[in-house]
Amino acid sequence: MVDTTPLTRAVDHFADRLRAAPQSRLQRSAAGEALGLAREMARRAQLREDPAAVPREMPDAGMFAVADQVTVAAHDLALVLDSEAEVEEAVRLVEEAQKRAGV
């Protein structure tokens, strides 16, 4: 089993920053970036679990829910990652989204 602690830490940090962000920051860019990240991680997890299925898109539950959506999607993805390289790539996705979100 691969150690997914780096991913969990990166996602928890991003989620905490989202929760602390002012509404104006969420509206400008942060919520959209976070939702995009959550959708990408959910898509990757679904494809790993069932490569033949068409992934379902995570719904937009609103800007105040994106921190939870990112957290849930990341934890789902962490369950299906098989290598440290995959964990590193997922961490990179989180860090890049956080940078673009400006939080």
C-alpha positions in Angstrom: 0.0 0.0 0.0 1.3 3.4 -1.0 1.7 6.2 1.5 -0.8 8.9 0.6 0.0 11.2 3.5 1.6 13.9 1.3 -1.6 14.1 -0.7 -3.8 14.3 2.4 -1.6 17.0 3.9 -1.7 19.1 0.7 -5.5 18.8 0.3 -6.1 19.5 4.0 -4.0 22.7 3.6 -5.8 23.8 0.5 -9.2 23.1 2.0 -8.3 25.0 5.2 -7.2 28.0 3.0 -10.5 27.8 1.1 -12.5 27.8 4.3 -10.6 30.8 5.5 -10.9 32.8 2.2 -13.2 35.7 2.0 -16.2 35.4 -0.2 -14.8 37.8 -2.7 -11.8 35.6 -3.3 -13.9 32.5 -3.6 -16.1 34.3 -6.2 -13.1 35.6 -8.2 -11.2 32.4 -8.7 -10.7 30.2 -5.8 -14.0 28.3 -5.9 -13.8 27.6 -9.6 -10.2 26.3 -9.3 -11.2 24.1 -6.3 -14.2 22.7 -8.1 -12.1 22.0 -11.2 -9.6 20.2 -9.0 -12.3 18.2 -7.2 -13.8 17.2 -10.6 -10.5 16.1 -12.0 -9.6 14.0 -8.9 -13.1 12.4 -8.9 -12.7 11.6 -12.6 -9.3 10.0 -12.1 -10.6 7.9 -9.2 -13.6 6.7 -11.1 -11.5 5.8 -14.1 -9.2 3.8 -11.9 -12.1 1.9 -10.3 -13.9 1.2 -13.6 -12.0 2.2 -16.7 -14.9 1.2 -19.0 -17.4 3.5 -17.4 -18.1 7.1 -18.3 -17.1 9.1 -15.2 -19.8 11.1 -13.6 -19.1 14.8 -13.1 -19.1 16.2 -9.6 -21.9 18.7 -9.3 -21.3 22.3 -8.4 -22.5 22.5 -4.8 -21.6 26.2 -4.4 -18.6 28.1 -3.4 -19.0 27.4 0.3 -18.9 23.6 -0.4 -15.8 23.4 -2.6 -13.4 22.8 0.3 -15.4 19.7 1.3 -15.7 18.6 -2.3 -11.9 18.8 -2.8 -11.4 16.9 0.4 -13.8 14.1 -0.5 -12.5 13.7 -4.0 -8.9 13.6 -2.9 -9.6 11.0 -0.3 -11.4 8.9 -2.9 -8.5 9.2 -5.2 -6.0 8.4 -2.5 -7.7 5.0 -2.0 -7.0 3.9 -5.6 -3.4 5.3 -6.1 -0.8 2.5 -6.6 2.5 4.3 -6.6 4.5 7.1 -5.1 4.7 8.7 -8.5 0.9 8.9 -8.7 0.7 10.4 -5.2 3.3 13.0 -6.3 1.3 13.9 -9.4 -1.8 14.3 -7.3 0.0 16.5 -4.9 1.3 18.6 -7.8 -2.3 19.0 -9.1 -3.4 20.3 -5.6 -0.4 22.7 -5.3 -1.0 24.1 -8.8 -4.7 24.6 -8.2 -4.0 26.3 -4.9 -1.5 28.6 -6.6 -4.0 29.5 -9.4 -6.8 30.0 -6.7 -4.6 32.5 -4.9 -5.3 31.2 -1.4 
